[in-house]
Amino acid sequence: MLNVAVVGMGWWGKIIVPLLKTSSKISVGKVVEVNPDSIADFAREQGVEVVTSYEEVLKDPSIQAVVLCTPHTQHTDQIVAAAAAGKHVFCEKPLSMTRADVLRAVAAVEKAGVALAVGHERRFEPPIVEMMKIVKSGVLGKPLQVEANFSQDKFLSLAADNWRLSGKEAPAGPMTATGIHLLDLSVGVFGEADHVYASVKQLGSHLVNGDTLAILVSFRNGGHALISAILATPFDGRFAIYCNEGWIEVRDKTHPEAPEGWTMTQCFRGGRREVKEFPPVPGVLANLEAFADAAEGRAPYPVPRDQMVANISALEAIFKATKSGVVEKVEG
Ligand SMILES: NC(=O)c1ccc[n+]([C@@H]2O[C@H](COP(=O)([O-])OP(=O)(O)OC[C@H]3O[C@@H](n4cnc5c(N)ncnc54)[C@H](O)[C@@H]3O)[C@@H](O)[C@H]2O)c1
């Protein structure tokens, strides 16, 4: 049983703590929140001890790992500090905001020999696992192009000064909220990106940081990803991979915070569309338990570190492209 401290008890920390209560692999030893009054009722209901200092849990020998659910610009330094204290790290997305920072984070965990995991639960959803297996098996032929969308309207109710709407913490509007998950899956299909074009606009809401994002990613091994992420329309989620012998698409029924299942559609050349329904499974918990397996040496974490680096390298180029308005080369 991996004993963790969950750090940052806002929207996502409050999703993760109750999920971990159902786990036979992870226990929540403490939670860290800089604004403890905001979670007094929650902490009582969940029966968790709240501390206000991250440094305190890093010194605590009963805590073996941290689960970071904090604002984006804090992630890299918190990963580095945790690794230096010998704690395994599960970090919510994005792991870092720049390639230089993700390399710093990965170097720190490698030096310390601790596990590193990232909150891209989409990779752990059963239909996505099956889709990736099918594509990697080659039965659909060569992967040519990804088309993906992850849109939602949850941020319309946030206060204008919320960090998740700020240009510093969330450049490129919806990118760090939802687009990053699709970029991660696209890296899972094609590997390292070569160059990107991206445009973000404020078209349908009061979100001045931008509510509508369109991205074209071109990968080094060939292949494109067309990524759409919108914050001013109701939830939608789809990920499709087009190959030269057929295509496959996964559609989400609901946001991953409360999954209600998925529909997978597959079509081979000359065949008919085949549709398969998947019942709901908590992908967020599956990801956290894969992290526990890695930390306790039962199995390697299934997302390779070079893909974590490739994702953030492409992310940084997307941030640049939305500002420059031109195609940006991905570093690395
Ligand atoms: N995987 C997913 O699908 C998913 C979904 C939602 C959010 N997230 C990620 O979760 C993270 C948190 O997002 P959120 O929407 O929950 O934000 P939030 O603002 O609701 O919560 C952040 C919390 O962290 C606290 N905090 C800030 N600095 C802290 C520190 N140094 N130590 C302890 N607590 C600190 C804040 O007071 C706040 O309560 C982000 O990385 C976000 O991208 C992931």
PDBQT file of the ligand as one rigid body, heavy atoms in Angstrom, charges set to zero:
ROOT
HETATM    1  N1  LIG A 401      -6.579  15.036 -15.242  1.00  0.00    +0.000 N 
HETATM    2  C1  LIG A 401      -7.620  15.795 -15.384  1.00  0.00    +0.000 C 
HETATM    3  O1  LIG A 401      -8.523  15.466 -16.142  1.00  0.00    +0.000 OA
HETATM    4  C2  LIG A 401      -7.709  17.087 -14.627  1.00  0.00    +0.000 A 
HETATM    5  C3  LIG A 401      -8.935  17.723 -14.431  1.00  0.00    +0.000 A 
HETATM    6  C4  LIG A 401      -8.947  18.909 -13.706  1.00  0.00    +0.000 A 
HETATM    7  C5  LIG A 401      -7.770  19.482 -13.247  1.00  0.00    +0.000 A 
HETATM    8  N2  LIG A 401      -6.589  18.831 -13.488  1.00  0.00    +0.000 N 
HETATM    9  C6  LIG A 401      -5.305  19.400 -13.035  1.00  0.00    +0.000 C 
HETATM   10  O2  LIG A 401      -5.292  19.447 -11.614  1.00  0.00    +0.000 OA
HETATM   11  C7  LIG A 401      -4.491  20.530 -11.188  1.00  0.00    +0.000 C 
HETATM   12  C8  LIG A 401      -5.319  21.412 -10.267  1.00  0.00    +0.000 C 
HETATM   13  O3  LIG A 401      -6.398  21.972 -10.985  1.00  0.00    +0.000 OA
HETATM   14  P1  LIG A 401      -7.785  22.361 -10.259  1.00  0.00    +0.000 P 
HETATM   15  O4  LIG A 401      -8.777  22.618 -11.337  1.00  0.00    +0.000 OA
HETATM   16  O5  LIG A 401      -8.097  21.350  -9.233  1.00  0.00    +0.000 OA
HETATM   17  O6  LIG A 401      -7.393  23.740  -9.594  1.00  0.00    +0.000 OA
HETATM   18  P2  LIG A 401      -8.047  24.422  -8.297  1.00  0.00    +0.000 P 
HETATM   19  O7  LIG A 401      -7.713  25.863  -8.354  1.00  0.00    +0.000 OA
HETATM   20  O8  LIG A 401      -9.482  24.043  -8.190  1.00  0.00    +0.000 OA
HETATM   21  O9  LIG A 401      -7.247  23.734  -7.103  1.00  0.00    +0.000 OA
HETATM   22  C9  LIG A 401      -5.898  24.008  -6.829  1.00  0.00    +0.000 C 
HETATM   23  C10 LIG A 401      -5.747  23.974  -5.298  1.00  0.00    +0.000 C 
HETATM   24  O10 LIG A 401      -4.356  24.001  -4.968  1.00  0.00    +0.000 OA
HETATM   25  C11 LIG A 401      -4.180  24.840  -3.831  1.00  0.00    +0.000 C 
HETATM   26  N3  LIG A 401      -2.765  25.224  -3.833  1.00  0.00    +0.000 N 
HETATM   27  C12 LIG A 401      -2.140  26.150  -4.602  1.00  0.00    +0.000 A 
HETATM   28  N4  LIG A 401      -0.818  26.132  -4.349  1.00  0.00    +0.000 NA
HETATM   29  C13 LIG A 401      -0.601  25.173  -3.409  1.00  0.00    +0.000 A 
HETATM   30  C14 LIG A 401       0.562  24.673  -2.764  1.00  0.00    +0.000 A 
HETATM   31  N5  LIG A 401       1.770  25.157  -3.060  1.00  0.00    +0.000 N 
HETATM   32  N6  LIG A 401       0.414  23.701  -1.826  1.00  0.00    +0.000 NA
HETATM   33  C15 LIG A 401      -0.817  23.198  -1.539  1.00  0.00    +0.000 A 
HETATM   34  N7  LIG A 401      -1.948  23.632  -2.126  1.00  0.00    +0.000 NA
HETATM   35  C16 LIG A 401      -1.847  24.589  -3.064  1.00  0.00    +0.000 A 
HETATM   36  C17 LIG A 401      -5.173  25.966  -4.068  1.00  0.00    +0.000 C 
HETATM   37  O11 LIG A 401      -5.469  26.670  -2.868  1.00  0.00    +0.000 OA
HETATM   38  C18 LIG A 401      -6.370  25.201  -4.623  1.00  0.00    +0.000 C 
HETATM   39  O12 LIG A 401      -7.222  24.739  -3.581  1.00  0.00    +0.000 OA
HETATM   40  C19 LIG A 401      -4.021  21.234 -12.460  1.00  0.00    +0.000 C 
HETATM   41  O13 LIG A 401      -2.772  20.736 -12.830  1.00  0.00    +0.000 OA
HETATM   42  C20 LIG A 401      -5.065  20.826 -13.479  1.00  0.00    +0.000 C 
HETATM   43  O14 LIG A 401      -4.621  20.886 -14.820  1.00  0.00    +0.000 OA
HETATM   44  C21 LIG A 401      -6.545  17.647 -14.137  1.00  0.00    +0.000 A 
ENDROOT
TORSDOF 0
